Amino acid sequence: MSGYRRSAARMDDALDTNPQGLLTALAIGLLIGVVRERHHLDGTTTVAGVRTHAMVAVAAAVAANLGAAVLVAVVLAVGVLALASYMRTREGDPGLTGEMALLVTTMLAALAQSDASTAAGLGVVSAVLLFAKQPLRRFARDIVSEREVHDALLLAASALIVLPLLPDEAVDPWGVLVPSKLWKLVVLVMAVGMLGHIALRTVGARWGLPVAGFFSGFASSTAAVAGFGQRTRDEPGLTSTAASAALLANFASLLLLIGILATAAPALLRVSAWPLAAAAGALAVSAAVGLHRSREQPSLPREPAARAFKLSHGLLLAAIIAVVLVLSAWLRSLFGDAGALVTAMLVALAELHAAAASIAQLSATGGLTLTHAQWGIAGLLASSAIAKAVLAFVSGNRRFALHVASGLTAMAVACAAVTAWVVQAG
């Protein structure tokens, strides 16, 4: 009798101390149960519906509060019942979704007792996956090609397996070649290609690529130029749109540069505001011209190429950047801080934001006057424009390269001209 009282008291304490967990567990059971119930509106046998999932959720929640041994017993009991249900219905319904949904409800209800918010979120995700059976099946079987699945797996392996294994420390005497950073660029090139591919298939060529280009520019405008350039070789009909996407990527990169200056050297940003605004305006106009031309094209391809990116393209780009970084570090070791501007411009050939951060740091610490720093920013944009224009010719077709090069040249010239005016006026 005393043992019964202790168990009852323990259950009362559990119910009193975690009402949110119990309510969350019940909500998860009802939500998943409703979705499972609606999948059998055609009259087929329901493995577990609203009431079953709700009852299982309550049982798991109470068991989690009573202790690990009780929870293990409940999980085993649900597993046995799910197995018995599968043995009975496997002839007409060989799938395991209903049985697994029952186990998921059990585990999420138990999790809700210690982390209600996470359990609730996973419950919603599970319900969405169950509800989206037909769209997901159509996506996996009809929409996505085998080549695209291969590319997605390659991208995931590159980002989640290879990248964590690479060292975060430099492997050269000058401390500039960091394998993890170089591989990140390879991943970015592949990700830009995948992002453009998805956007192209989702909203069409005319607007999908520009949207993808703008957002990819916050990661790497260099990778964007390379990725969209490669697409024009495969699909010449997308040349104007891809060029606009590459220029919008550089527009986003310029916005990020402004953010770096605002953080590291606000005084330099104030005196460079008009030159940077002129550079941004030149890029925006050049991108708009490409979008206008795309409207005049007689047709655009309805389906993109099955391949989202090429790994060799990213590897080649990383190798070129590694050479530039080593060269700039070697020159800096020879000429010291006096060659900071030249070194920064060389770095800008490979990485604009790293070069801008160095100029901003030198300006903030007094290593460069504001006037010299202003010209340094203009020089960085010119250096970056040269490098990306060359990359556009290497990666894309001739029309893409000319459009991108003209837009980047307009950016650099506008920045330099307004910088000269600001310096003279000051």
N, C-alpha and C positions, 0 to 999 in steps of 0.2 A: 504493500500500500504506500509506504513512504517513497519507494522508487517511482511509482506512478505519479505521486504528488510532485516530485522533483522534475519529472519529465513535463508535466503540465505547466509547472511554474516556468520552466525553461522556454516552453513554447509561447507562453504569455509574454515573457520578456522579449522574445524575438519579434513577436507581432507588434509590441509597443515601441520597440526601438527603431524599426525600419519600415514604417508604413509606405514611404516612397518606393522602396524596392519592391514591395508586394504589389502595389498599384501598377508599377512599371511592368512587372512580370505578367500581370493579368492583361494589361494593354497589349503587350507583345503577343500573347496567346490569342487574343481576340483578333488582332490585325492579321496575323499569319493564317488563322483559322478562316477568316472571311475570304481571303484570297484563295485558299485551297477549296473552300466551298463553292466559289463561283466558277472554278475550273471544271466542275462536274454538273453544270446546269443542264447538260444534254441527257442526263439520266443515268450516266455511268456510275459505278460504285465509288463512293468517296472513301479513301483510305482513312482520313482524319479530317473532320470539319471544325466548325467554330467551337462546339462544346468540348470536343476532345482536346483541341489545342489549349483552350482556356483551362481545362481541368489539369492537363499535364503541366502547364505553366504554374498554376497554384501549388501543385504537388512539389515541383522542383524548387519553388521559392521557399516553401515551408521546410523542405529537406535541407536546403542550404543554410537556413537559420538554425536547424537542429544539430548540424554537424556533418563532417565529411563522410562518415560511415553511412549515415542515412541518405545523403545525396548520391553516393555510389550505388546504393541499393535501388534508388529511384531510377537512376540512369540505366542500370542493368535491366530493370523491369520494363522500361520504355523500349530499350533495345530488343528485348525478347518479343514484346508485343509488335514492334515494327517488323521483325523478322517473320513472325507468324502471319502478319497481314500480307507481306510480300509473297510468302509461299501460297497464300490463298488467291491472290490477284495477279500473279505473274503471267498467267496465260493470256489474259486480256489486256494487261498493262504491265509490260516488262520493265518499265522505268522505276527508278528508285527515288524520285523527287519527293513523293508523299512521305515515304519513310524517313528520308533525311530531314525533311521539314519538321517532322515530329521531334527528332533529336536536336535540331537547332533550337526549337522552342524551349526544350528542356534546358539546354546549356545557357541560353540567353536569360531565361528566367532565374537561373542560379547566379549568373553574373550580375544581374540587376540588384542583388542584395549587397554587393560591394561597390559597384560602379553603375549606377542607374542610367546616367547620361550615355555612356558608351554602349550599354546594352540596348537602350532605346534606339540609338542611331543604327546599330547593327540590325535591330529588328526591322526598322524601316527599309534598310538596304535589302534584307532578305525578302521582305514582302514585295519590293519592286522587282527583284529578280524572278520571283515566282509569278508575278503578274505579267511580266514582259516575256513570257515563254515564246509566243509566236514571233514577235519582232527580233528577239535574240537568235532564234533558230533561223529566221530568214537572213539575218545579218551574217551569221557564221557560215551558212550553206550557199547562199545565193549572191550576197553583195561582196564579201571579202574574198579575194582570190588567194590561191595558195602562195603566190609570190609575196603578197602583202602580209600574210601571216608570217612568212619567213623573215621579212624585213622587220616586222614588229618584234619578233623574238630576238633578232640580232641586235636591235636597238636596246631592248631590255637587258640582254646579256652584257652589252658594252657598258651600260650605265650602272647596273646593279651587281655585276660579277667582276668584270675586269677593272673598272675604276676604283673600287675599294681596295684592290690588291696592289695598286701602284703606289710607290713611295711619294710622300708629300714634301720631300727634301730634294734640293738641287743635286744634280749629279755631275756638274761641270765646275771648273775652278772659279768661275765668276758668279756662280750662284743664280743663274737665270733659267736653266733647263730643269724644270720640275715635271717629271713624267705625268703626274696626276693632272696638272694643269693643261699640258699638251693633249692628253687623252680627252679631257673635258671638251676641248675644241672639236675633236673628232666626233664626240657624242653630239655636240651642238650642230655640226653640219648634218648629221643624220637626222636629228630631231627637227631641224628646219625643213628638211625634205619631207619628213613625215607630216609635219604640221601643214605645210602647203598642200600635200596630197589629200589630207583629210578635209581641209577647207575647200579644196577644189571639188571634191566629191559631194560636199555638204551643200554649199551655196552657189556652186558654179564657178567657172573660170574668171568671169569679169570682176567679181567682188571677193571670191574666196582667197585668191593669191594676194591681193593688196592687204586684206585683213591679217592674213598669216604673216606677211612681210613686216608689217608695222610691229606686231608683238614679238616677232623673232629678233627684231633689231635691238631690243632690250637685252637679249642674251649675247648675240654676236652679229653685227651687221656684215662683217667679213664672211662669216659662214652663210649669211643670207644671200649675198651677192654670188657666192660660189654655187649655192644650191639652186637658186632661181636661174642662174646662167646655164647650169647643166640641163635644167628642164627645157630651155629654149632649143637646145640641140636635139632633144627627143621630140619636142612638139613646137615647131616653128610658129604655129598659129597663135601661140601664147606670148609671143615676143614682147609686144607693147605692154601687156598686162604684167608680165614677169619683170620687165624693166621698172615699171611703176612700183611693184612690190619691193624690189631691191632698193629703190630710192626712198620709199617709206621706211624701210629698215634703217637706212642711214639717218632719216629724220628722227626716228625713235632713239637711235644711238646718240644723236646730238642733244636730245632732251636729257639723256642720262649724263652726258658730259656736263650739261648745265647744272644738274643736281650735284655732281662731284665738286664743281667749283663753288657752289653755294655752301657746301659742307666744309671744304678744306680752305677756301680763300674767298670769302664774301666780297672783300674789297676788289679783287680781280674780276669777279663776276659783274660788279657794278660798272666798272669801266669798260667791260667787254660786252655789255648787254646789247647795244645796238649792232655791233658786228655779228654777234651770234644770232640775233633776230634776222638780220639780212641773210645769213647763211641758211637758216631754217626756211625763210620765205622762198629762196631760190630752189631748195629741194622740193618744197610743196608744189611750186609751180611746175617744175619738171615732171613730178609724179602725176599731176593733174593732166598734163599734156598726153602722157602715155595712156591714162584712163580714157581720155577723149578719143584717142586714136583707136582704142580697142572697141569703142562703140561703132566705129565706121567699118570694122572688119566684116566681111560678108558672113562669116560663120566662125564659131569656136568649137573645138572638139567637145563632144558631149561626155566622153569618158576619159579620165586621165590614164596615163600609162600605168601598167600594173605595178611597176617598181617605184618605190617611194624615194629611194636614195641609192647612192653608190658608195660603199665603204672606201674604195680606193681614192675617191675624190677627197674625203676628209683626211685620209692619211697623208696625201700629197700636200694638202694645205698646212697640216701640222708640221710637216718636215720643212716647208719653206719658212714658216714662222720661227721655228727653232734656229735656223741658220741666221735669220735677221737678228734674233735676240742675242746670239753669241757674238755676232759682229759688233752690235752696239755696245755690248759689255766690254769687249776688247778695246774699242776706241775710248770708252770712258776710263778704262784703266791706264791708257796711254796719256790722255790729256787732262784727267782729273775733272774737278767741278767746273773748270772754265769751258769744258766742252759739253756742259749739261744740255744746252739747247740742241746742239747737233745730235747728241745721243737720244734726246727725247724725240726728235723728229724721225730718227731711225727706228726707235721703238714704235712710233705711231704707224710705221709701215705694217707692223704686225698687230699692235694692240693700242688703239687710240686712247682708251680710258686710263690705262696704266701710264701712258706718256703725259696725259693731262693731269693726273694726280701728282706726278713728279714736278711738273711746272707749278701747279698750285702750291705744293709744299715749299718749293724754293721761294715763291713769291711771299708766302705767309711768314717764312723765317727770315726774310731779308736777303736771301741769296740772289734774287733777281729784283730789279726795279719793276714797278707796275708797267712802265712803257715796254720794257724788254719782255715782260711776261705777256702783255697784250700781243706783241708780235710773235711770241712763242706759241700762243694759242692759234693764231692765224697760220703759222708755219705747220703746226700739227695737223690742221684741217687740210692744208695743201698736201702734206706728206701722205696722209691717209687717203686723200682723193687719188693721188698718183697710184698708190698700191692697189686700191680697189678697182681703178680703171684698168690696170694691167690684168688683174684677176678676172674682170668682166670679159676681156678679150680672150683670155685663156679658157675660161669655163663656158662661155656662151657663144651664140652666133654673132655675126658682125653687127647686125642691127641692134641687138640687145646691148652689145658693148658700146656702140656709139651713143645710144640713148643714155645709158648709165654714166658713161664718161663725161658727156656734156652736162648732165645734171650735177655731178660731183665737181666738175670744173667751175660751173656757175656758183656753187656753194663756196668754193675756195676763193674765187675772184671777188665775190660779194663781201666775204668776211675781210679780205685784205684791203679792199677799197674803203670800206667803212672804217676799218681800223686806222688807216692813214688819215681819214677825215677827222676821226675822234682825237687822234694823237696831235694833229696839227691844230685843231680847235682848242685842245687843252693846253 
